[in-house]
């Protein structure tokens, strides 16, 4: 954590985690077992004082934003809630084209809260949920958080280094420390179980790993610019403009390179920007309603009807394909 800041005699801290805020929301009113599970989520920015030698570009920073969520549930709901998060992580990792390794991180040897029985119960809940959906877990002995064990998902960057992004943490301890309660079916008060989960983890780290994973050559669906439209000469710009308008009308991100200048220079600029597709259009294309398609790798240049090209990229986008063909 960062040191406190004294403002008008009061100590203020930069927020290191989002958990207390969600706990306060849960505790703001009486909860019934019928209300559970309760799921709170936010894009929350947190600050942690990493040593300067540990900082590394976007991959390890001192201030970052998490897609953070906390789930409050009963013991009967726990396995399905964990399994649901595991399925969500798997969907995101496969969508972005990542292979991952999942680790079961157990109780650290020191500086933890809660007894061994509670830790064993939480660890078993994570393992049982993973077994129920066929998720293989590697063991990370002593790698848990101070309040509970967790499942960490690690993905590799272009250099083969593993980075932890997604996490699911099973917590029996903070509900006890903060005296969280819900009304049970028999009218008694009971403690809910708390799950901490982040799917992408640090958005900054995920973006950094994503850039390195693809070397900047993103799939069409997540490329900042998806298509560049390049007229051969300035007098071909009107037809090029109709293509730009049509593509933007279909909600594609288009680089309209309609200004005067050499076509080859524009192609090189688009290739350097790693734009997946370039449409080269001239007099013949304007007369026939076609486009000459050039991929960013310079391969498979072909002239096809514009409607056929549009159908192709709509398919690549809707399926979130990682390849351009």
RAVENTA-V949756 format. One record per residue. N is the residue number from 1. PHI is phi in whole degrees, 0 to 359 (999 if undefined). Layout:
# RAVENTA-V949756
n phi
N PHI
N PHI
This chain:
# RAVENTA-V949756
n phi
1 999
2 282
3 294
4 293
5 250
6 274
7 235
8 54
9 81
10 245
11 274
12 243
13 238
14 288
15 294
16 270
17 203
18 265
19 305
20 301
21 296
22 290
23 297
24 296
25 296
26 300
27 280
28 285
29 205
30 286
31 250
32 252
33 301
34 292
35 283
36 273
37 282
38 252
39 236
40 249
41 222
42 201
43 267
44 250
45 270
46 230
47 227
48 224
49 278
50 284
51 298
52 302
53 290
54 269
55 291
56 207
57 51
58 276
59 276
60 214
61 230
62 264
63 230
64 209
65 248
66 249
67 273
68 265
69 212
70 227
71 245
72 252
73 213
74 269
75 299
76 292
77 268
78 300
79 300
80 290
81 295
82 297
83 299
84 297
85 293
86 301
87 294
88 294
89 300
90 300
91 299
92 294
93 297
94 291
95 299
96 274
97 81
98 263
99 264
100 224
101 238
102 258
103 241
104 265
105 265
106 261
107 298
108 296
109 286
110 213
111 57
112 237
113 242
114 93
115 277
116 298
117 298
118 293
119 298
120 297
121 296
122 293
123 297
124 296
125 298
126 294
127 296
128 296
129 295
130 297
131 298
132 294
133 246
134 74
135 271
136 279
137 246
138 276
139 269
140 245
141 296
142 78
143 265
144 288
145 285
146 292
147 251
148 174
149 285
150 203
151 255
152 253
153 254
154 240
155 239
156 258
157 270
158 296
159 265
160 82
161 278
162 272
163 231
164 278
165 242
166 286
167 208
168 229
169 239
170 260
171 231
172 264
173 272
174 297
175 302
176 286
177 294
178 263
179 56
180 286
181 217
182 218
183 280
184 280
185 304
186 272
187 90
188 282
189 259
190 225
191 273
192 283
193 260
194 246
195 250
196 258
197 214
198 224
199 271
200 271
201 76
202 290
203 296
204 295
205 295
206 299
207 297
208 297
209 294
210 297
211 299
212 291
213 300
214 262
215 60
216 84
217 267
218 291
219 302
220 307
221 294
222 244
223 287
224 304
225 239
226 259
227 220
228 250
229 251
230 231
231 283
232 292
233 230
234 297
235 285
236 267
237 298
238 302
239 294
240 300
241 297
242 296
243 292
244 301
245 297
246 293
247 296
248 294
249 296
250 268
251 68
252 264
253 269
254 241
255 262
256 270
257 260
258 264
259 291
260 296
261 154
262 287
263 299
264 297
265 294
266 294
267 298
268 297
269 297
270 293
271 295
272 297
273 279
274 59
275 287
276 304
277 231
278 242
279 253
280 262
281 229
282 223
283 295
284 296
285 298
286 295
287 289
288 261
289 70
290 246
291 219
292 265
293 264
294 234
295 278
296 296
297 275
298 80
299 262
300 57
301 287
302 210
303 252
304 221
305 301
306 301
307 298
308 293
309 296
310 299
311 297
312 297
313 286
314 296
315 293
316 298
317 288
318 293
319 268
320 51
321 295
322 271
323 252
324 264
325 234
